[in-house]
Amino acid sequence: VWLGSDPRTYMFDHVLEKSKYPELAFEEENIMYLCLLCHDKKTRGHHDIITKERVEYLKNKFNL
């Protein structure tokens, strides 16, 4: 899908990493729309409260 040539400041991200949880790679609830700063923080392990809550919710839902 072509999104144009403008720089993107937001991106889709897997809440639970697809490398660790490949079975959730296409699970809609496992996708978040994050700004680049939030994505960078999450990738480095510095989750904000919303991301932490989402991680816990998904781990409980899928018994992980």
mmCIF file as Biopython writes it, N, C-alpha, C and O atoms, coordinates in Angstrom:
data_model
#
loop_
_atom_site.group_PDB
_atom_site.id
_atom_site.type_symbol
_atom_site.label_atom_id
_atom_site.label_alt_id
_atom_site.label_comp_id
_atom_site.label_asym_id
_atom_site.label_entity_id
_atom_site.label_seq_id
_atom_site.pdbx_PDB_ins_code
_atom_site.Cartn_x
_atom_site.Cartn_y
_atom_site.Cartn_z
_atom_site.occupancy
_atom_site.B_iso_or_equiv
_atom_site.auth_seq_id
_atom_site.auth_asym_id
_atom_site.pdbx_PDB_model_num
ATOM 1   N N  . VAL A ? 1  ? 0.851  -1.166  0.000  1.0 0.0 1  A 1 
ATOM 2   C CA . VAL A ? 1  ? 0.000  0.000   0.000  1.0 0.0 1  A 1 
ATOM 3   C C  . VAL A ? 1  ? 0.895  1.227   0.000  1.0 0.0 1  A 1 
ATOM 4   O O  . VAL A ? 1  ? 1.747  1.377   0.876  1.0 0.0 1  A 1 
ATOM 5   N N  . TRP A ? 2  ? 0.712  2.087   -0.954 1.0 0.0 2  A 1 
ATOM 6   C CA . TRP A ? 2  ? 1.484  3.314   -1.036 1.0 0.0 2  A 1 
ATOM 7   C C  . TRP A ? 2  ? 0.874  4.351   -0.115 1.0 0.0 2  A 1 
ATOM 8   O O  . TRP A ? 2  ? -0.329 4.603   -0.187 1.0 0.0 2  A 1 
ATOM 9   N N  . LEU A ? 3  ? 1.667  4.956   0.744  1.0 0.0 3  A 1 
ATOM 10  C CA . LEU A ? 3  ? 1.179  5.936   1.715  1.0 0.0 3  A 1 
ATOM 11  C C  . LEU A ? 3  ? 1.608  7.356   1.378  1.0 0.0 3  A 1 
ATOM 12  O O  . LEU A ? 3  ? 1.409  8.265   2.184  1.0 0.0 3  A 1 
ATOM 13  N N  . GLY A ? 4  ? 2.186  7.558   0.216  1.0 0.0 4  A 1 
ATOM 14  C CA . GLY A ? 4  ? 2.625  8.892   -0.160 1.0 0.0 4  A 1 
ATOM 15  C C  . GLY A ? 4  ? 4.078  9.115   0.206  1.0 0.0 4  A 1 
ATOM 16  O O  . GLY A ? 4  ? 4.739  8.232   0.751  1.0 0.0 4  A 1 
ATOM 17  N N  . SER A ? 5  ? 4.558  10.287  -0.095 1.0 0.0 5  A 1 
ATOM 18  C CA . SER A ? 5  ? 5.977  10.568  0.123  1.0 0.0 5  A 1 
ATOM 19  C C  . SER A ? 5  ? 6.242  11.408  1.369  1.0 0.0 5  A 1 
ATOM 20  O O  . SER A ? 5  ? 7.400  11.670  1.695  1.0 0.0 5  A 1 
ATOM 21  N N  . ASP A ? 6  ? 5.193  11.835  2.071  1.0 0.0 6  A 1 
ATOM 22  C CA . ASP A ? 6  ? 5.377  12.621  3.281  1.0 0.0 6  A 1 
ATOM 23  C C  . ASP A ? 6  ? 5.931  11.753  4.406  1.0 0.0 6  A 1 
ATOM 24  O O  . ASP A ? 6  ? 5.553  10.588  4.522  1.0 0.0 6  A 1 
ATOM 25  N N  . PRO A ? 7  ? 6.822  12.299  5.240  1.0 0.0 7  A 1 
ATOM 26  C CA . PRO A ? 7  ? 7.335  11.525  6.387  1.0 0.0 7  A 1 
ATOM 27  C C  . PRO A ? 7  ? 6.200  11.160  7.343  1.0 0.0 7  A 1 
ATOM 28  O O  . PRO A ? 7  ? 5.270  11.942  7.541  1.0 0.0 7  A 1 
ATOM 29  N N  . ARG A ? 8  ? 6.280  10.004  7.915  1.0 0.0 8  A 1 
ATOM 30  C CA . ARG A ? 8  ? 5.267  9.533   8.861  1.0 0.0 8  A 1 
ATOM 31  C C  . ARG A ? 8  ? 5.775  9.740   10.284 1.0 0.0 8  A 1 
ATOM 32  O O  . ARG A ? 8  ? 6.912  9.395   10.607 1.0 0.0 8  A 1 
ATOM 33  N N  . THR A ? 9  ? 4.913  10.310  11.131 1.0 0.0 9  A 1 
ATOM 34  C CA . THR A ? 9  ? 5.299  10.525  12.516 1.0 0.0 9  A 1 
ATOM 35  C C  . THR A ? 9  ? 4.593  9.548   13.447 1.0 0.0 9  A 1 
ATOM 36  O O  . THR A ? 9  ? 4.792  9.594   14.661 1.0 0.0 9  A 1 
ATOM 37  N N  . TYR A ? 10 ? 3.774  8.666   12.889 1.0 0.0 10 A 1 
ATOM 38  C CA . TYR A ? 10 ? 3.084  7.643   13.658 1.0 0.0 10 A 1 
ATOM 39  C C  . TYR A ? 10 ? 3.308  6.303   12.989 1.0 0.0 10 A 1 
ATOM 40  O O  . TYR A ? 10 ? 3.554  6.230   11.785 1.0 0.0 10 A 1 
ATOM 41  N N  . MET A ? 11 ? 3.221  5.250   13.773 1.0 0.0 11 A 1 
ATOM 42  C CA . MET A ? 11 ? 3.408  3.922   13.191 1.0 0.0 11 A 1 
ATOM 43  C C  . MET A ? 11 ? 2.620  2.879   13.974 1.0 0.0 11 A 1 
ATOM 44  O O  . MET A ? 11 ? 2.272  3.082   15.138 1.0 0.0 11 A 1 
ATOM 45  N N  . PHE A ? 12 ? 2.348  1.769   13.318 1.0 0.0 12 A 1 
ATOM 46  C CA . PHE A ? 12 ? 1.707  0.642   13.972 1.0 0.0 12 A 1 
ATOM 47  C C  . PHE A ? 12 ? 2.787  -0.178  14.664 1.0 0.0 12 A 1 
ATOM 48  O O  . PHE A ? 12 ? 3.899  -0.315  14.155 1.0 0.0 12 A 1 
ATOM 49  N N  . ASP A ? 13 ? 2.449  -0.719  15.826 1.0 0.0 13 A 1 
ATOM 50  C CA . ASP A ? 13 ? 3.419  -1.477  16.598 1.0 0.0 13 A 1 
ATOM 51  C C  . ASP A ? 13 ? 2.734  -2.667  17.260 1.0 0.0 13 A 1 
ATOM 52  O O  . ASP A ? 13 ? 1.582  -2.575  17.683 1.0 0.0 13 A 1 
ATOM 53  N N  . HIS A ? 14 ? 3.449  -3.776  17.344 1.0 0.0 14 A 1 
ATOM 54  C CA . HIS A ? 14 ? 2.939  -4.929  18.071 1.0 0.0 14 A 1 
ATOM 55  C C  . HIS A ? 14 ? 3.156  -4.687  19.559 1.0 0.0 14 A 1 
ATOM 56  O O  . HIS A ? 14 ? 4.274  -4.401  19.986 1.0 0.0 14 A 1 
ATOM 57  N N  . VAL A ? 15 ? 2.101  -4.800  20.343 1.0 0.0 15 A 1 
ATOM 58  C CA . VAL A ? 15 ? 2.197  -4.620  21.792 1.0 0.0 15 A 1 
ATOM 59  C C  . VAL A ? 15 ? 3.101  -5.716  22.363 1.0 0.0 15 A 1 
ATOM 60  O O  . VAL A ? 15 ? 4.076  -5.430  23.058 1.0 0.0 15 A 1 
ATOM 61  N N  . LEU A ? 16 ? 2.770  -6.956  22.063 1.0 0.0 16 A 1 
ATOM 62  C CA . LEU A ? 16 ? 3.623  -8.097  22.409 1.0 0.0 16 A 1 
ATOM 63  C C  . LEU A ? 16 ? 4.407  -8.432  21.149 1.0 0.0 16 A 1 
ATOM 64  O O  . LEU A ? 16 ? 3.817  -8.755  20.118 1.0 0.0 16 A 1 
ATOM 65  N N  . GLU A ? 17 ? 5.707  -8.359  21.225 1.0 0.0 17 A 1 
ATOM 66  C CA . GLU A ? 17 ? 6.574  -8.491  20.066 1.0 0.0 17 A 1 
ATOM 67  C C  . GLU A ? 17 ? 6.282  -9.748  19.262 1.0 0.0 17 A 1 
ATOM 68  O O  . GLU A ? 17 ? 6.129  -10.838 19.814 1.0 0.0 17 A 1 
ATOM 69  N N  . LYS A ? 18 ? 6.207  -9.576  17.947 1.0 0.0 18 A 1 
ATOM 70  C CA . LYS A ? 18 ? 5.918  -10.731 17.094 1.0 0.0 18 A 1 
ATOM 71  C C  . LYS A ? 18 ? 7.076  -11.728 17.076 1.0 0.0 18 A 1 
ATOM 72  O O  . LYS A ? 18 ? 6.871  -12.899 16.758 1.0 0.0 18 A 1 
ATOM 73  N N  . SER A ? 19 ? 8.289  -11.283 17.412 1.0 0.0 19 A 1 
ATOM 74  C CA . SER A ? 19 ? 9.408  -12.224 17.485 1.0 0.0 19 A 1 
ATOM 75  C C  . SER A ? 19 ? 9.250  -13.177 18.663 1.0 0.0 19 A 1 
ATOM 76  O O  . SER A ? 19 ? 9.680  -14.328 18.588 1.0 0.0 19 A 1 
ATOM 77  N N  . LYS A ? 20 ? 8.636  -12.710 19.753 1.0 0.0 20 A 1 
ATOM 78  C CA . LYS A ? 20 ? 8.414  -13.550 20.930 1.0 0.0 20 A 1 
ATOM 79  C C  . LYS A ? 20 ? 7.069  -14.250 20.895 1.0 0.0 20 A 1 
ATOM 80  O O  . LYS A ? 20 ? 6.915  -15.336 21.454 1.0 0.0 20 A 1 
ATOM 81  N N  . TYR A ? 21 ? 6.098  -13.633 20.241 1.0 0.0 21 A 1 
ATOM 82  C CA . TYR A ? 21 ? 4.730  -14.161 20.194 1.0 0.0 21 A 1 
ATOM 83  C C  . TYR A ? 21 ? 4.222  -14.182 18.758 1.0 0.0 21 A 1 
ATOM 84  O O  . TYR A ? 21 ? 3.289  -13.450 18.429 1.0 0.0 21 A 1 
ATOM 85  N N  . PRO A ? 22 ? 4.813  -15.003 17.898 1.0 0.0 22 A 1 
ATOM 86  C CA . PRO A ? 22 ? 4.419  -15.009 16.478 1.0 0.0 22 A 1 
ATOM 87  C C  . PRO A ? 22 ? 2.949  -15.364 16.269 1.0 0.0 22 A 1 
ATOM 88  O O  . PRO A ? 22 ? 2.353  -14.967 15.268 1.0 0.0 22 A 1 
ATOM 89  N N  . GLU A ? 23 ? 2.366  -16.102 17.200 1.0 0.0 23 A 1 
ATOM 90  C CA . GLU A ? 23 ? 0.957  -16.476 17.070 1.0 0.0 23 A 1 
ATOM 91  C C  . GLU A ? 23 ? 0.031  -15.269 17.218 1.0 0.0 23 A 1 
ATOM 92  O O  . GLU A ? 23 ? -1.149 -15.351 16.875 1.0 0.0 23 A 1 
ATOM 93  N N  . LEU A ? 24 ? 0.553  -14.154 17.723 1.0 0.0 24 A 1 
ATOM 94  C CA . LEU A ? 24 ? -0.249 -12.938 17.893 1.0 0.0 24 A 1 
ATOM 95  C C  . LEU A ? 24 ? 0.075  -11.865 16.854 1.0 0.0 24 A 1 
ATOM 96  O O  . LEU A ? 24 ? -0.411 -10.738 16.952 1.0 0.0 24 A 1 
ATOM 97  N N  . ALA A ? 25 ? 0.885  -12.209 15.870 1.0 0.0 25 A 1 
ATOM 98  C CA . ALA A ? 25 ? 1.325  -11.225 14.875 1.0 0.0 25 A 1 
ATOM 99  C C  . ALA A ? 25 ? 0.156  -10.575 14.139 1.0 0.0 25 A 1 
ATOM 100 O O  . ALA A ? 25 ? 0.232  -9.400  13.778 1.0 0.0 25 A 1 
ATOM 101 N N  . PHE A ? 26 ? -0.921 -11.321 13.913 1.0 0.0 26 A 1 
ATOM 102 C CA . PHE A ? 26 ? -2.063 -10.787 13.170 1.0 0.0 26 A 1 
ATOM 103 C C  . PHE A ? 26 ? -3.285 -10.563 14.051 1.0 0.0 26 A 1 
ATOM 104 O O  . PHE A ? 26 ? -4.390 -10.349 13.551 1.0 0.0 26 A 1 
ATOM 105 N N  . GLU A ? 27 ? -3.083 -10.613 15.355 1.0 0.0 27 A 1 
ATOM 106 C CA . GLU A ? 27 ? -4.174 -10.368 16.303 1.0 0.0 27 A 1 
ATOM 107 C C  . GLU A ? 27 ? -4.398 -8.850  16.406 1.0 0.0 27 A 1 
ATOM 108 O O  . GLU A ? 27 ? -3.503 -8.104  16.800 1.0 0.0 27 A 1 
ATOM 109 N N  . GLU A ? 28 ? -5.603 -8.417  16.045 1.0 0.0 28 A 1 
ATOM 110 C CA . GLU A ? 28 ? -5.906 -6.985  15.995 1.0 0.0 28 A 1 
ATOM 111 C C  . GLU A ? 28 ? -5.663 -6.277  17.324 1.0 0.0 28 A 1 
ATOM 112 O O  . GLU A ? 28 ? -5.171 -5.149  17.344 1.0 0.0 28 A 1 
ATOM 113 N N  . GLU A ? 29 ? -5.998 -6.920  18.415 1.0 0.0 29 A 1 
ATOM 114 C CA . GLU A ? 29 ? -5.813 -6.301  19.732 1.0 0.0 29 A 1 
ATOM 115 C C  . GLU A ? 29 ? -4.341 -6.144  20.102 1.0 0.0 29 A 1 
ATOM 116 O O  . GLU A ? 29 ? -4.012 -5.416  21.038 1.0 0.0 29 A 1 
ATOM 117 N N  . ASN A ? 30 ? -3.466 -6.811  19.386 1.0 0.0 30 A 1 
ATOM 118 C CA . ASN A ? 30 ? -2.040 -6.743  19.665 1.0 0.0 30 A 1 
ATOM 119 C C  . ASN A ? 30 ? -1.353 -5.622  18.877 1.0 0.0 30 A 1 
ATOM 120 O O  . ASN A ? 30 ? -0.124 -5.546  18.865 1.0 0.0 30 A 1 
ATOM 121 N N  . ILE A ? 31 ? -2.111 -4.774  18.236 1.0 0.0 31 A 1 
ATOM 122 C CA . ILE A ? 31 ? -1.561 -3.677  17.446 1.0 0.0 31 A 1 
ATOM 123 C C  . ILE A ? 31 ? -1.909 -2.348  18.109 1.0 0.0 31 A 1 
ATOM 124 O O  . ILE A ? 31 ? -3.053 -2.118  18.500 1.0 0.0 31 A 1 
ATOM 125 N N  . MET A ? 32 ? -0.911 -1.481  18.231 1.0 0.0 32 A 1 
ATOM 126 C CA . MET A ? 32 ? -1.133 -0.118  18.743 1.0 0.0 32 A 1 
ATOM 127 C C  . MET A ? 32 ? -0.621 0.867   17.700 1.0 0.0 32 A 1 
ATOM 128 O O  . MET A ? 32 ? 0.303  0.574   16.941 1.0 0.0 32 A 1 
ATOM 129 N N  . TYR A ? 33 ? -1.233 2.025   17.683 1.0 0.0 33 A 1 
ATOM 130 C CA . TYR A ? 33 ? -0.813 3.120   16.822 1.0 0.0 33 A 1 
ATOM 131 C C  . TYR A ? 33 ? -0.065 4.100   17.711 1.0 0.0 33 A 1 
ATOM 132 O O  . TYR A ? 33 ? -0.663 4.718   18.592 1.0 0.0 33 A 1 
ATOM 133 N N  . LEU A ? 34 ? 1.241  4.248   17.488 1.0 0.0 34 A 1 
ATOM 134 C CA . LEU A ? 34 ? 2.083  5.056   18.365 1.0 0.0 34 A 1 
ATOM 135 C C  . LEU A ? 34 ? 2.830  6.137   17.596 1.0 0.0 34 A 1 
ATOM 136 O O  . LEU A ? 34 ? 3.162  5.969   16.423 1.0 0.0 34 A 1 
ATOM 137 N N  . CYS A ? 35 ? 3.086  7.243   18.276 1.0 0.0 35 A 1 
ATOM 138 C CA . CYS A ? 35 ? 3.973  8.244   17.687 1.0 0.0 35 A 1 
ATOM 139 C C  . CYS A ? 35 ? 5.394  7.674   17.736 1.0 0.0 35 A 1 
ATOM 140 O O  . CYS A ? 35 ? 5.659  6.713   18.459 1.0 0.0 35 A 1 
ATOM 141 N N  . LEU A ? 36 ? 6.284  8.260   16.979 1.0 0.0 36 A 1 
ATOM 142 C CA . LEU A ? 36 ? 7.651  7.741   16.923 1.0 0.0 36 A 1 
ATOM 143 C C  . LEU A ? 36 ? 8.345  7.777   18.282 1.0 0.0 36 A 1 
ATOM 144 O O  . LEU A ? 36 ? 9.096  6.859   18.615 1.0 0.0 36 A 1 
ATOM 145 N N  . LEU A ? 37 ? 8.106  8.822   19.069 1.0 0.0 37 A 1 
ATOM 146 C CA . LEU A ? 37 ? 8.723  8.918   20.391 1.0 0.0 37 A 1 
ATOM 147 C C  . LEU A ? 37 ? 8.242  7.790   21.305 1.0 0.0 37 A 1 
ATOM 148 O O  . LEU A ? 37 ? 9.048  7.137   21.967 1.0 0.0 37 A 1 
ATOM 149 N N  . CYS A ? 38 ? 6.919  7.562   21.339 1.0 0.0 38 A 1 
ATOM 150 C CA . CYS A ? 38 ? 6.370  6.478   22.174 1.0 0.0 38 A 1 
ATOM 151 C C  . CYS A ? 38 ? 6.845  5.115   21.691 1.0 0.0 38 A 1 
ATOM 152 O O  . CYS A ? 38 ? 7.149  4.237   22.499 1.0 0.0 38 A 1 
ATOM 153 N N  . HIS A ? 39 ? 6.908  4.937   20.378 1.0 0.0 39 A 1 
ATOM 154 C CA . HIS A ? 39 ? 7.398  3.673   19.820 1.0 0.0 39 A 1 
ATOM 155 C C  . HIS A ? 39 ? 8.849  3.442   20.233 1.0 0.0 39 A 1 
ATOM 156 O O  . HIS A ? 39 ? 9.219  2.333   20.620 1.0 0.0 39 A 1 
ATOM 157 N N  . ASP A ? 40 ? 9.662  4.477   20.152 1.0 0.0 40 A 1 
ATOM 158 C CA . ASP A ? 40 ? 11.063 4.353   20.534 1.0 0.0 40 A 1 
ATOM 159 C C  . ASP A ? 40 ? 11.196 4.005   22.013 1.0 0.0 40 A 1 
ATOM 160 O O  . ASP A ? 40 ? 11.993 3.140   22.377 1.0 0.0 40 A 1 
ATOM 161 N N  . LYS A ? 41 ? 10.428 4.667   22.860 1.0 0.0 41 A 1 
ATOM 162 C CA . LYS A ? 41 ? 10.466 4.375   24.299 1.0 0.0 41 A 1 
ATOM 163 C C  . LYS A ? 41 ? 10.052 2.932   24.567 1.0 0.0 41 A 1 
ATOM 164 O O  . LYS A ? 41 ? 10.704 2.228   25.339 1.0 0.0 41 A 1 
ATOM 165 N N  . LYS A ? 42 ? 8.964  2.492   23.929 1.0 0.0 42 A 1 
ATOM 166 C CA . LYS A ? 42 ? 8.475  1.125   24.127 1.0 0.0 42 A 1 
ATOM 167 C C  . LYS A ? 42 ? 9.520  0.115   23.670 1.0 0.0 42 A 1 
ATOM 168 O O  . LYS A ? 42 ? 9.770  -0.877  24.354 1.0 0.0 42 A 1 
ATOM 169 N N  . THR A ? 43 ? 10.127 0.364   22.521 1.0 0.0 43 A 1 
ATOM 170 C CA . THR A ? 43 ? 11.138 -0.543  21.984 1.0 0.0 43 A 1 
ATOM 171 C C  . THR A ? 43 ? 12.331 -0.660  22.924 1.0 0.0 43 A 1 
ATOM 172 O O  . THR A ? 43 ? 12.956 -1.716  23.010 1.0 0.0 43 A 1 
ATOM 173 N N  . ARG A ? 44 ? 12.644 0.416   23.623 1.0 0.0 44 A 1 
ATOM 174 C CA . ARG A ? 44 ? 13.770 0.420   24.565 1.0 0.0 44 A 1 
ATOM 175 C C  . ARG A ? 44 ? 13.375 -0.090  25.950 1.0 0.0 44 A 1 
ATOM 176 O O  . ARG A ? 44 ? 14.203 -0.135  26.860 1.0 0.0 44 A 1 
ATOM 177 N N  . GLY A ? 45 ? 12.098 -0.475  26.108 1.0 0.0 45 A 1 
ATOM 178 C CA . GLY A ? 45 ? 11.652 -1.053  27.365 1.0 0.0 45 A 1 
ATOM 179 C C  . GLY A ? 45 ? 11.108 -0.060  28.368 1.0 0.0 45 A 1 
ATOM 180 O O  . GLY A ? 45 ? 10.894 -0.411  29.528 1.0 0.0 45 A 1 
ATOM 181 N N  . HIS A ? 46 ? 10.880 1.175   27.947 1.0 0.0 46 A 1 
ATOM 182 C CA . HIS A ? 46 ? 10.349 2.214   28.829 1.0 0.0 46 A 1 
ATOM 183 C C  . HIS A ? 46 ? 8.876  2.427   28.524 1.0 0.0 46 A 1 
ATOM 184 O O  . HIS A ? 46 ? 8.499  3.402   27.874 1.0 0.0 46 A 1 
ATOM 185 N N  . HIS A ? 47 ? 8.048  1.506   29.000 1.0 0.0 47 A 1 
ATOM 186 C CA . HIS A ? 47 ? 6.615  1.545   28.719 1.0 0.0 47 A 1 
ATOM 187 C C  . HIS A ? 47 ? 5.919  2.619   29.543 1.0 0.0 47 A 1 
ATOM 188 O O  . HIS A ? 47 ? 6.226  2.810   30.720 1.0 0.0 47 A 1 
ATOM 189 N N  . ASP A ? 48 ? 4.980  3.317   28.914 1.0 0.0 48 A 1 
ATOM 190 C CA . ASP A ? 48 ? 4.136  4.229   29.688 1.0 0.0 48 A 1 
ATOM 191 C C  . ASP A ? 48 ? 2.998  3.418   30.291 1.0 0.0 48 A 1 
ATOM 192 O O  . ASP A ? 48 ? 2.882  2.223   30.020 1.0 0.0 48 A 1 
ATOM 193 N N  . ILE A ? 49 ? 2.173  4.038   31.091 1.0 0.0 49 A 1 
ATOM 194 C CA . ILE A ? 49 ? 1.116  3.317   31.819 1.0 0.0 49 A 1 
ATOM 195 C C  . ILE A ? 49 ? 0.124  2.658   30.863 1.0 0.0 49 A 1 
ATOM 196 O O  . ILE A ? 49 ? -0.335 1.547   31.128 1.0 0.0 49 A 1 
ATOM 197 N N  . ILE A ? 50 ? -0.211 3.314   29.768 1.0 0.0 50 A 1 
ATOM 198 C CA . ILE A ? 50 ? -1.171 2.744   28.818 1.0 0.0 50 A 1 
ATOM 199 C C  . ILE A ? 50 ? -0.590 1.491   28.171 1.0 0.0 50 A 1 
ATOM 200 O O  . ILE A ? 50 ? -1.281 0.480   28.045 1.0 0.0 50 A 1 
ATOM 201 N N  . THR A ? 51 ? 0.659  1.552   27.765 1.0 0.0 51 A 1 
ATOM 202 C CA . THR A ? 51 ? 1.296  0.387   27.147 1.0 0.0 51 A 1 
ATOM 203 C C  . THR A ? 51 ? 1.450  -0.751  28.154 1.0 0.0 51 A 1 
ATOM 204 O O  . THR A ? 51 ? 1.225  -1.913  27.814 1.0 0.0 51 A 1 
ATOM 205 N N  . LYS A ? 52 ? 1.831  -0.424  29.393 1.0 0.0 52 A 1 
ATOM 206 C CA . LYS A ? 52 ? 1.951  -1.454  30.434 1.0 0.0 52 A 1 
ATOM 207 C C  . LYS A ? 52 ? 0.615  -2.157  30.658 1.0 0.0 52 A 1 
ATOM 208 O O  . LYS A ? 52 ? 0.556  -3.382  30.758 1.0 0.0 52 A 1 
ATOM 209 N N  . GLU A ? 53 ? -0.454 -1.368  30.736 1.0 0.0 53 A 1 
ATOM 210 C CA . GLU A ? 53 ? -1.784 -1.952  30.939 1.0 0.0 53 A 1 
ATOM 211 C C  . GLU A ? 53 ? -2.176 -2.829  29.758 1.0 0.0 53 A 1 
ATOM 212 O O  . GLU A ? 53 ? -2.777 -3.887  29.949 1.0 0.0 53 A 1 
ATOM 213 N N  . ARG A ? 54 ? -1.848 -2.409  28.545 1.0 0.0 54 A 1 
ATOM 214 C CA . ARG A ? 54 ? -2.185 -3.191  27.358 1.0 0.0 54 A 1 
ATOM 215 C C  . ARG A ? 54 ? -1.409 -4.508  27.339 1.0 0.0 54 A 1 
ATOM 216 O O  . ARG A ? 54 ? -1.963 -5.550  26.990 1.0 0.0 54 A 1 
ATOM 217 N N  . VAL A ? 55 ? -0.144 -4.464  27.708 1.0 0.0 55 A 1 
ATOM 218 C CA . VAL A ? 55 ? 0.675  -5.680  27.773 1.0 0.0 55 A 1 
ATOM 219 C C  . VAL A ? 55 ? 0.065  -6.658  28.771 1.0 0.0 55 A 1 
ATOM 220 O O  . VAL A ? 55 ? -0.103 -7.837  28.457 1.0 0.0 55 A 1 
ATOM 221 N N  . GLU A ? 56 ? -0.263 -6.188  29.950 1.0 0.0 56 A 1 
ATOM 222 C CA . GLU A ? 56 ? -0.843 -7.062  30.973 1.0 0.0 56 A 1 
ATOM 223 C C  . GLU A ? 56 ? -2.199 -7.613  30.528 1.0 0.0 56 A 1 
ATOM 224 O O  . GLU A ? 56 ? -2.489 -8.790  30.743 1.0 0.0 56 A 1 
ATOM 225 N N  . TYR A ? 57 ? -3.018 -6.781  29.919 1.0 0.0 57 A 1 
ATOM 226 C CA . TYR A ? 57 ? -4.322 -7.226  29.426 1.0 0.0 57 A 1 
ATOM 227 C C  . TYR A ? 57 ? -4.151 -8.366  28.428 1.0 0.0 57 A 1 
ATOM 228 O O  . TYR A ? 57 ? -4.831 -9.387  28.527 1.0 0.0 57 A 1 
ATOM 229 N N  . LEU A ? 58 ? -3.245 -8.194  27.466 1.0 0.0 58 A 1 
ATOM 230 C CA . LEU A ? 58 ? -3.055 -9.221  26.433 1.0 0.0 58 A 1 
ATOM 231 C C  . LEU A ? 58 ? -2.454 -10.495 27.022 1.0 0.0 58 A 1 
ATOM 232 O O  . LEU A ? 58 ? -2.851 -11.598 26.647 1.0 0.0 58 A 1 
ATOM 233 N N  . LYS A ? 59 ? -1.515 -10.352 27.925 1.0 0.0 59 A 1 
ATOM 234 C CA . LYS A ? 59 ? -0.917 -11.553 28.542 1.0 0.0 59 A 1 
ATOM 235 C C  . LYS A ? 59 ? -1.984 -12.343 29.311 1.0 0.0 59 A 1 
ATOM 236 O O  . LYS A ? 59 ? -1.997 -13.573 29.270 1.0 0.0 59 A 1 
ATOM 237 N N  . ASN A ? 60 ? -2.867 -11.638 30.004 1.0 0.0 60 A 1 
ATOM 238 C CA . ASN A ? 60 ? -3.949 -12.320 30.713 1.0 0.0 60 A 1 
ATOM 239 C C  . ASN A ? 60 ? -4.947 -12.935 29.740 1.0 0.0 60 A 1 
ATOM 240 O O  . ASN A ? 60 ? -5.375 -14.075 29.925 1.0 0.0 60 A 1 
ATOM 241 N N  . LYS A ? 61 ? -5.313 -12.197 28.720 1.0 0.0 61 A 1 
ATOM 242 C CA . LYS A ? 61 ? -6.294 -12.693 27.746 1.0 0.0 61 A 1 
ATOM 243 C C  . LYS A ? 61 ? -5.819 -13.960 27.058 1.0 0.0 61 A 1 
ATOM 244 O O  . LYS A ? 61 ? -6.598 -14.890 26.857 1.0 0.0 61 A 1 
ATOM 245 N N  . PHE A ? 62 ? -4.527 -14.000 26.693 1.0 0.0 62 A 1 
ATOM 246 C CA . PHE A ? 62 ? -4.001 -15.136 25.951 1.0 0.0 62 A 1 
ATOM 247 C C  . PHE A ? 62 ? -3.228 -16.107 26.829 1.0 0.0 62 A 1 
ATOM 248 O O  . PHE A ? 62 ? -2.506 -16.969 26.327 1.0 0.0 62 A 1 
ATOM 249 N N  . ASN A ? 63 ? -3.380 -15.965 28.149 1.0 0.0 63 A 1 
ATOM 250 C CA . ASN A ? 63 ? -2.741 -16.864 29.107 1.0 0.0 63 A 1 
ATOM 251 C C  . ASN A ? 63 ? -1.237 -17.003 28.882 1.0 0.0 63 A 1 
ATOM 252 O O  . ASN A ? 63 ? -0.705 -18.109 28.793 1.0 0.0 63 A 1 
ATOM 253 N N  . LEU A ? 64 ? -0.573 -15.867 28.794 1.0 0.0 64 A 1 
ATOM 254 C CA . LEU A ? 64 ? 0.881  -15.869 28.557 1.0 0.0 64 A 1 
ATOM 255 C C  . LEU A ? 64 ? 1.640  -15.504 29.817 1.0 0.0 64 A 1 
ATOM 256 O O  . LEU A ? 64 ? 2.870  -15.456 29.804 1.0 0.0 64 A 1 
#
